[in-house]
Amino acid sequence: MGTPSGATKYGTGKDALLRAVVVVVSEKGLRGLTFRSVAECAGVNNSLVAHHFGTRDALIAAALEWASERSISASRLREAVTAGQSFTDSLLDLLLEDPELQIFQYEMILESRRRPELRAGVLALYESYIEALTEGLDASGASYNSRVVARMLFATLDGLVLQYLSGVERQLIQASLEEVHGVLLRQGLSPTAADSAP
């Protein structure tokens, strides 16, 4: 039985091809990214990838933008920050539910050091995370400069996710996140607001 027109094993259209880019880069690195590797991963003819994106650079730029849009949505990260006792589990689940997407993002961050045209997309990616954390901190009744603290919190989360993807045990990452939560509470995150959040 054939696949519906435009369908791949990741769905249909450009989204499916961009998800395939994420998978290829997470498995093979950016050096392994070709139209052929994306097409094989998606289960389509490589001419379809060329048709949609034209060049490898356009494919990379589109995948970075796609990954940024599908990263943690502001509302979900905001909820994790205001989750009180479930802060650690919420953030771990949220950040680690799609390891391929996280690995792809790290690959793009490193590549942006060599390719200035990717820097704007990488900065936008970081800002989307920081904005979501800022909203969560503000909703928790934070009594400090929430944007500065959000950047510090994201740097911590970013490093812990990278450690986890590198093989550090989840329990160690979890213990570190619990300590981060304790620091936030001591520095002005309202315990009442955090504990009473849904």
DRENDO-1510 file (C-alpha; in Angstrom, 1 decimal, always signed):
<recs>
REC; n; res; u; v; w
REC; 1; MET; +0.0; +0.0; +0.0 .
REC; 2; GLY; +1.4; +3.4; -1.0 .
REC; 3; THR; +2.0; +6.4; +1.2 .
REC; 4; PRO; -0.4; +9.3; +0.7 .
REC; 5; SER; +0.8; +12.0; -1.6 .
REC; 6; GLY; +3.3; +14.2; +0.2 .
REC; 7; ALA; +3.4; +11.9; +3.2 .
REC; 8; THR; +6.6; +10.7; +4.9 .
REC; 9; LYS; +7.2; +8.6; +8.0 .
REC; 10; TYR; +7.2; +11.9; +9.9 .
REC; 11; GLY; +4.0; +13.2; +8.4 .
REC; 12; THR; +3.4; +15.4; +5.4 .
REC; 13; GLY; +5.0; +18.4; +3.8 .
REC; 14; LYS; +7.9; +20.5; +4.8 .
REC; 15; ASP; +7.4; +19.8; +8.5 .
REC; 16; ALA; +8.1; +16.1; +7.9 .
REC; 17; LEU; +11.3; +16.9; +6.0 .
REC; 18; LEU; +12.5; +19.3; +8.7 .
REC; 19; ARG; +11.9; +16.7; +11.4 .
REC; 20; ALA; +14.0; +14.4; +9.3 .
REC; 21; VAL; +16.8; +17.0; +9.2 .
REC; 22; VAL; +16.7; +17.1; +13.1 .
REC; 23; VAL; +17.0; +13.3; +13.2 .
REC; 24; VAL; +19.8; +13.2; +10.6 .
REC; 25; VAL; +21.8; +15.9; +12.4 .
REC; 26; SER; +21.3; +14.3; +15.8 .
REC; 27; GLU; +22.5; +11.0; +14.5 .
REC; 28; LYS; +25.3; +12.0; +12.1 .
REC; 29; GLY; +26.1; +15.5; +12.9 .
REC; 30; LEU; +26.0; +18.4; +10.4 .
REC; 31; ARG; +28.6; +16.7; +8.2 .
REC; 32; GLY; +26.1; +13.9; +7.6 .
REC; 33; LEU; +23.4; +16.2; +6.4 .
REC; 34; THR; +22.7; +15.9; +2.7 .
REC; 35; PHE; +19.5; +16.0; +0.6 .
REC; 36; ARG; +19.9; +12.2; +0.2 .
REC; 37; SER; +20.3; +11.5; +3.9 .
REC; 38; VAL; +17.2; +13.7; +4.7 .
REC; 39; ALA; +15.2; +12.0; +1.9 .
REC; 40; GLU; +16.2; +8.5; +3.1 .
REC; 41; CYS; +15.3; +9.4; +6.7 .
REC; 42; ALA; +11.9; +10.8; +5.6 .
REC; 43; GLY; +11.3; +8.0; +3.1 .
REC; 44; VAL; +11.0; +10.2; +0.1 .
REC; 45; ASN; +12.9; +10.9; -3.1 .
REC; 46; ASN; +15.7; +13.4; -2.6 .
REC; 47; SER; +14.4; +15.6; -5.4 .
REC; 48; LEU; +11.5; +16.5; -3.0 .
REC; 49; VAL; +14.0; +17.9; -0.5 .
REC; 50; ALA; +15.7; +19.9; -3.3 .
REC; 51; HIS; +12.3; +21.1; -4.5 .
REC; 52; HIS; +11.3; +22.5; -1.1 .
REC; 53; PHE; +14.6; +24.0; +0.0 .
REC; 54; GLY; +16.9; +24.5; -3.0 .
REC; 55; THR; +20.2; +24.6; -1.2 .
REC; 56; ARG; +21.7; +22.8; +1.8 .
REC; 57; ASP; +22.2; +26.2; +3.5 .
REC; 58; ALA; +18.5; +27.0; +3.0 .
REC; 59; LEU; +17.6; +23.6; +4.5 .
REC; 60; ILE; +19.8; +24.2; +7.5 .
REC; 61; ALA; +18.3; +27.7; +8.1 .
REC; 62; ALA; +14.8; +26.4; +7.8 .
REC; 63; ALA; +15.5; +23.5; +10.2 .
REC; 64; LEU; +16.9; +25.9; +12.8 .
REC; 65; GLU; +13.9; +28.1; +12.5 .
REC; 66; TRP; +11.6; +25.1; +12.7 .
REC; 67; ALA; +13.4; +23.8; +15.8 .
REC; 68; SER; +13.2; +27.1; +17.5 .
REC; 69; GLU; +9.4; +27.3; +16.9 .
REC; 70; ARG; +9.0; +23.7; +18.2 .
REC; 71; SER; +11.2; +24.1; +21.2 .
REC; 72; ILE; +9.6; +24.6; +24.6 .
REC; 73; SER; +6.5; +26.7; +24.1 .
REC; 74; ALA; +6.4; +29.7; +26.5 .
REC; 75; SER; +3.2; +28.5; +28.2 .
REC; 76; ARG; +4.6; +25.0; +28.9 .
REC; 77; LEU; +7.9; +26.3; +30.3 .
REC; 78; ARG; +6.0; +28.9; +32.2 .
REC; 79; GLU; +3.9; +26.2; +33.8 .
REC; 80; ALA; +7.1; +24.2; +34.7 .
REC; 81; VAL; +8.6; +27.2; +36.5 .
REC; 82; THR; +5.4; +27.7; +38.5 .
REC; 83; ALA; +4.9; +24.0; +39.3 .
REC; 84; GLY; +6.1; +24.2; +42.9 .
REC; 85; GLN; +7.1; +20.8; +44.2 .
REC; 86; SER; +7.0; +19.3; +40.7 .
REC; 87; PHE; +9.5; +21.9; +39.3 .
REC; 88; THR; +12.3; +19.3; +38.8 .
REC; 89; ASP; +10.2; +16.6; +37.2 .
REC; 90; SER; +8.3; +19.1; +35.0 .
REC; 91; LEU; +11.5; +20.7; +33.7 .
REC; 92; LEU; +13.3; +17.3; +33.2 .
REC; 93; ASP; +10.3; +15.9; +31.3 .
REC; 94; LEU; +10.0; +19.0; +29.2 .
REC; 95; LEU; +13.6; +19.4; +28.3 .
REC; 96; LEU; +14.3; +15.7; +27.7 .
REC; 97; GLU; +11.1; +14.6; +26.0 .
REC; 98; ASP; +12.7; +15.2; +22.5 .
REC; 99; PRO; +16.5; +14.4; +22.8 .
REC; 100; GLU; +16.9; +14.6; +19.0 .
REC; 101; LEU; +15.7; +18.2; +19.0 .
REC; 102; GLN; +18.0; +19.1; +21.8 .
REC; 103; ILE; +21.0; +17.5; +20.1 .
REC; 104; PHE; +20.2; +19.2; +16.9 .
REC; 105; GLN; +20.1; +22.6; +18.7 .
REC; 106; TYR; +23.5; +22.0; +20.2 .
REC; 107; GLU; +24.9; +21.1; +16.8 .
REC; 108; MET; +23.5; +24.4; +15.4 .
REC; 109; ILE; +24.9; +26.4; +18.3 .
REC; 110; LEU; +28.4; +25.0; +17.6 .
REC; 111; GLU; +28.0; +25.5; +13.9 .
REC; 112; SER; +27.0; +29.2; +14.4 .
REC; 113; ARG; +30.5; +29.8; +15.7 .
REC; 114; ARG; +31.8; +28.9; +12.2 .
REC; 115; ARG; +28.9; +30.2; +10.2 .
REC; 116; PRO; +27.8; +33.8; +11.1 .
REC; 117; GLU; +24.6; +33.5; +9.1 .
REC; 118; LEU; +23.3; +31.0; +11.7 .
REC; 119; ARG; +23.9; +33.3; +14.7 .
REC; 120; ALA; +20.6; +35.2; +14.4 .
REC; 121; GLY; +18.6; +31.9; +14.5 .
REC; 122; VAL; +20.6; +30.6; +17.4 .
REC; 123; LEU; +20.2; +33.8; +19.4 .
REC; 124; ALA; +16.4; +33.7; +18.6 .
REC; 125; LEU; +16.4; +30.1; +20.0 .
REC; 126; TYR; +18.0; +31.2; +23.2 .
REC; 127; GLU; +15.7; +34.2; +23.6 .
REC; 128; SER; +12.6; +32.0; +23.2 .
REC; 129; TYR; +13.7; +29.9; +26.2 .
REC; 130; ILE; +14.6; +32.9; +28.3 .
REC; 131; GLU; +11.4; +34.7; +27.5 .
REC; 132; ALA; +9.4; +31.6; +28.5 .
REC; 133; LEU; +11.3; +31.4; +31.8 .
REC; 134; THR; +10.9; +35.1; +32.4 .
REC; 135; GLU; +7.1; +34.7; +32.0 .
REC; 136; GLY; +7.1; +31.8; +34.5 .
REC; 137; LEU; +9.2; +33.7; +37.1 .
REC; 138; ASP; +6.9; +36.8; +36.7 .
REC; 139; ALA; +3.8; +34.6; +37.2 .
REC; 140; SER; +5.4; +33.1; +40.3 .
REC; 141; GLY; +5.6; +36.5; +42.0 .
REC; 142; ALA; +9.4; +36.9; +41.7 .
REC; 143; SER; +10.8; +39.8; +43.7 .
REC; 144; TYR; +14.0; +40.2; +41.6 .
REC; 145; ASN; +15.0; +41.1; +38.0 .
REC; 146; SER; +13.2; +38.1; +36.4 .
REC; 147; ARG; +14.9; +38.4; +33.0 .
REC; 148; VAL; +18.4; +38.3; +34.5 .
REC; 149; VAL; +17.5; +35.4; +36.7 .
REC; 150; ALA; +15.8; +33.6; +33.7 .
REC; 151; ARG; +19.1; +33.9; +31.8 .
REC; 152; MET; +21.0; +32.4; +34.7 .
REC; 153; LEU; +18.4; +29.7; +35.1 .
REC; 154; PHE; +18.5; +28.9; +31.4 .
REC; 155; ALA; +22.3; +28.7; +31.4 .
REC; 156; THR; +22.0; +26.1; +34.2 .
REC; 157; LEU; +19.3; +24.1; +32.4 .
REC; 158; ASP; +21.2; +24.3; +29.2 .
REC; 159; GLY; +24.3; +22.9; +30.9 .
REC; 160; LEU; +22.4; +20.2; +32.7 .
REC; 161; VAL; +20.7; +19.0; +29.5 .
REC; 162; LEU; +24.0; +18.9; +27.7 .
REC; 163; GLN; +25.4; +16.8; +30.6 .
REC; 164; TYR; +22.4; +14.5; +30.5 .
REC; 165; LEU; +22.8; +14.0; +26.7 .
REC; 166; SER; +26.5; +13.3; +27.3 .
REC; 167; GLY; +25.6; +10.4; +29.6 .
REC; 168; VAL; +25.4; +11.9; +33.1 .
REC; 169; GLU; +22.8; +9.9; +35.1 .
REC; 170; ARG; +19.3; +11.4; +35.3 .
REC; 171; GLN; +19.4; +11.2; +39.2 .
REC; 172; LEU; +22.4; +13.5; +39.3 .
REC; 173; ILE; +20.7; +16.0; +36.9 .
REC; 174; GLN; +17.5; +15.8; +39.0 .
REC; 175; ALA; +19.4; +16.5; +42.2 .
REC; 176; SER; +21.0; +19.6; +40.6 .
REC; 177; LEU; +17.7; +20.9; +39.4 .
REC; 178; GLU; +16.2; +20.5; +42.9 .
REC; 179; GLU; +19.1; +22.6; +44.3 .
REC; 180; VAL; +18.4; +25.2; +41.6 .
REC; 181; HIS; +14.8; +25.3; +42.7 .
REC; 182; GLY; +15.9; +25.8; +46.3 .
REC; 183; VAL; +18.1; +28.7; +45.3 .
REC; 184; LEU; +15.2; +30.3; +43.4 .
REC; 185; LEU; +12.9; +30.0; +46.4 .
REC; 186; ARG; +15.6; +31.5; +48.7 .
REC; 187; GLN; +16.2; +34.4; +46.3 .
REC; 188; GLY; +12.7; +35.6; +46.1 .
REC; 189; LEU; +10.4; +33.2; +44.2 .
REC; 190; SER; +7.2; +33.4; +46.2 .
REC; 191; PRO; +6.7; +29.9; +47.9 .
REC; 192; THR; +3.0; +30.6; +48.1 .
REC; 193; ALA; +2.7; +31.3; +44.4 .
REC; 194; ALA; +4.8; +28.4; +43.5 .
REC; 195; ASP; +3.0; +25.9; +45.8 .
REC; 196; SER; -0.5; +27.0; +44.8 .
REC; 197; ALA; +0.1; +26.8; +41.1 .
REC; 198; PRO; -2.0; +24.2; +39.2 .
</recs>
